[in-house]
């Protein structure tokens, strides 16, 4: 397992999806995971596998803070230790489910399969801005590697073709030069960002009524996380965080959180707008070959407006990432 990702925090569900007394099955880094919330509201993340015969525990029952396997009825308490074997009620209880670290932030559950290299999930300070409304979009399942998805999120040259009439115009496809730098900031974290990125957009957001030139800032704050902000004159109007959940090397669940000052459009309308954009990207992402992102020089042809993409690839190499990439 790639230690860079094994020891990092990954989004695995919306907090609202995990009700007390219920279990939610998911996958992370080719590992089956079950999420459940106990009677005190505490969230738990376990390997979704009974140590007896490998059955998914999420198919069983959760009752009185005990998870019971559907196959032979083995029961496991909050610490993941076996507390009862119905077929041998007097047998020694040595079985233990693998228990993972989990926490909640940004209205989401985050899990780490290893020993966390960071205290918490990626920095997203715009989420704390009370003047910005929060809207959760997705999840979207994509048959592509997480690094491919992040790189697409950082790319502006596809706007005029993949998102024509919304984020781009085929009559105005040029991408002006922009600034790319590394950064290390107490509030925003560390990584690589692109600033002074400009694009003409016929409809930059759900609330936009006419086309305009929009300034973007992109920042990569973890290997599989990127955040963009759109800057009208004077203030940040919108911040969009892309969080990816690597299911396997070439399949990914994508979560998006928008923080914006549109208090007119409904949540459903804004989700619908984001759905339209992402579902335009999806067939492109799933068509890319190879599915894993190539980090080897010369593997793909790059041009000047790909500078942020190249900086992202360089960042992944510096982080020593191996999962979902070709080195």
GIVEN-V30059 format. One record per residue. N is the residue number from 0. RES is the residue in one letter. D_LAST is the distance of its C-alpha to the last C-alpha in Angstrom with 2 decimals. Layout:
<<N;RES;D_LAST> <N;RES;D_LAST>>
//
This chain:
<<0;X;15.53> <1;X;13.07> <2;X;15.61> <3;X;14.65> <4;X;15.89> <5;X;18.28> <6;X;20.19> <7;X;20.32> <8;X;23.01> <9;X;22.58> <10;X;25.31> <11;X;26.91> <12;X;30.26> <13;X;32.93> <14;X;35.46> <15;X;38.17> <16;X;36.79> <17;X;37.54> <18;X;41.30> <19;X;43.25> <20;X;44.02> <21;X;41.25> <22;X;37.83> <23;X;34.72> <24;X;31.99> <25;X;28.37> <26;X;24.85> <27;X;21.96> <28;X;18.64> <29;X;20.26> <30;X;23.26> <31;X;26.74> <32;X;28.41> <33;X;32.07> <34;X;33.41> <35;X;37.11> <36;X;39.58> <37;X;42.52> <38;X;46.13> <39;X;45.62> <40;X;42.82> <41;X;40.11> <42;X;36.76> <43;X;35.13> <44;X;31.73> <45;X;31.61> <46;X;29.63> <47;X;31.35> <48;X;32.32> <49;X;35.65> <50;X;35.22> <51;X;38.13> <52;X;36.86> <53;X;33.75> <54;X;35.50> <55;X;34.28> <56;X;36.49> <57;X;36.32> <58;X;38.60> <59;X;41.23> <60;X;43.55> <61;X;43.44> <62;X;46.88> <63;X;48.23> <64;X;44.81> <65;X;44.20> <66;X;41.60> <67;X;43.03> <68;X;41.04> <69;X;42.33> <70;X;42.32> <71;X;44.61> <72;X;45.44> <73;X;43.81> <74;X;44.01> <75;X;41.62> <76;X;42.65> <77;X;40.88> <78;X;39.13> <79;X;37.72> <80;X;40.22> <81;X;42.28> <82;X;45.84> <83;X;47.54> <84;X;47.33> <85;X;50.07> <86;X;50.49> <87;X;50.97> <88;X;52.29> <89;X;53.20> <90;X;49.98> <91;X;47.92> <92;X;45.18> <93;X;41.95> <94;X;39.35> <95;X;36.85> <96;X;34.45> <97;X;31.10> <98;X;31.67> <99;X;29.05> <100;X;29.52> <101;X;30.42> <102;X;31.92> <103;X;33.13> <104;X;32.44> <105;X;32.72> <106;X;34.61> <107;X;31.70> <108;X;30.83> <109;X;27.66> <110;X;26.41> <111;X;24.31> <112;X;23.60> <113;X;23.18> <114;X;24.66> <115;X;24.36> <116;X;22.64> <117;X;24.59> <118;X;28.24> <119;X;27.73> <120;X;25.87> <121;X;24.47> <122;X;27.22> <123;X;29.08> <124;X;32.34> <125;X;33.69> <126;X;34.34> <127;X;37.05> <128;X;38.86> <129;X;42.02> <130;X;42.67> <131;X;39.64> <132;X;39.91> <133;X;37.11> <134;X;36.13> <135;X;33.59> <136;X;31.97> <137;X;30.18> <138;X;28.70> <139;X;26.74> <140;X;24.77> <141;X;22.02> <142;X;20.10> <143;X;16.83> <144;X;14.00> <145;X;15.15> <146;X;12.64> <147;X;13.89> <148;X;17.35> <149;X;17.11> <150;X;15.91> <151;X;18.86> <152;X;21.14> <153;X;20.41> <154;X;21.17> <155;X;24.79> <156;X;24.89> <157;X;25.05> <158;X;28.16> <159;X;30.63> <160;X;29.43> <161;X;28.17> <162;X;30.67> <163;X;33.45> <164;X;36.73> <165;X;35.29> <166;X;32.48> <167;X;32.66> <168;X;35.06> <169;X;34.37> <170;X;37.05> <171;X;35.19> <172;X;31.44> <173;X;30.76> <174;X;28.46> <175;X;29.99> <176;X;27.94> <177;X;27.05> <178;X;26.07> <179;X;22.68> <180;X;22.79> <181;X;21.51> <182;X;24.20> <183;X;25.55> <184;X;28.66> <185;X;30.87> <186;X;31.44> <187;X;28.30> <188;X;25.72> <189;X;22.87> <190;X;19.83> <191;X;19.71> <192;X;22.38> <193;X;23.75> <194;X;27.53> <195;X;30.31> <196;X;28.67> <197;X;31.47> <198;X;31.94> <199;X;35.13> <200;X;35.41> <201;X;38.34> <202;X;38.03> <203;X;35.76> <204;X;36.86> <205;X;39.29> <206;X;42.13> <207;X;41.62> <208;X;44.59> <209;X;43.63> <210;X;40.76> <211;X;39.68> <212;X;37.17> <213;X;34.90> <214;X;33.00> <215;X;29.74> <216;X;27.77> <217;X;24.28> <218;X;22.74> <219;X;19.61> <220;X;20.83> <221;X;18.30> <222;X;14.73> <223;X;16.40> <224;X;19.69> <225;X;21.13> <226;X;24.78> <227;X;26.71> <228;X;30.28> <229;X;32.78> <230;X;35.39> <231;X;38.82> <232;X;41.20> <233;X;41.93> <234;X;39.83> <235;X;36.74> <236;X;37.79> <237;X;34.76> <238;X;31.60> <239;X;29.15> <240;X;26.62> <241;X;23.78> <242;X;22.89> <243;X;20.53> <244;X;21.01> <245;X;18.05> <246;X;20.04> <247;X;17.22> <248;X;13.56> <249;X;15.10> <250;X;18.50> <251;X;19.59> <252;X;22.96> <253;X;23.56> <254;X;26.32> <255;X;27.88> <256;X;30.57> <257;X;32.68> <258;X;34.90> <259;X;37.40> <260;X;41.04> <261;X;42.06> <262;X;44.86> <263;X;46.41> <264;X;44.02> <265;X;43.87> <266;X;40.86> <267;X;40.87> <268;X;40.95> <269;X;38.02> <270;X;35.97> <271;X;37.00> <272;X;35.84> <273;X;32.39> <274;X;32.27> <275;X;33.02> <276;X;30.21> <277;X;27.53> <278;X;28.79> <279;X;28.51> <280;X;24.78> <281;X;24.23> <282;X;24.67> <283;X;22.40> <284;X;19.56> <285;X;20.30> <286;X;20.38> <287;X;16.93> <288;X;14.85> <289;X;12.27> <290;X;13.16> <291;X;9.78> <292;X;8.69> <293;X;6.44> <294;X;5.11> <295;X;5.44> <296;X;9.17> <297;X;11.68> <298;X;10.04> <299;X;12.82> <300;X;16.05> <301;X;16.85> <302;X;20.33> <303;X;22.19> <304;X;22.66> <305;X;18.89> <306;X;18.91> <307;X;18.52> <308;X;15.55> <309;X;13.87> <310;X;15.18> <311;X;13.77> <312;X;10.16> <313;X;11.04> <314;X;12.73> <315;X;9.96> <316;X;8.08> <317;X;11.66> <318;X;12.29> <319;X;9.57> <320;X;8.83> <321;X;7.03> <322;X;9.67> <323;X;9.76> <324;X;6.32> <325;X;3.79> <326;X;0.00>>
//
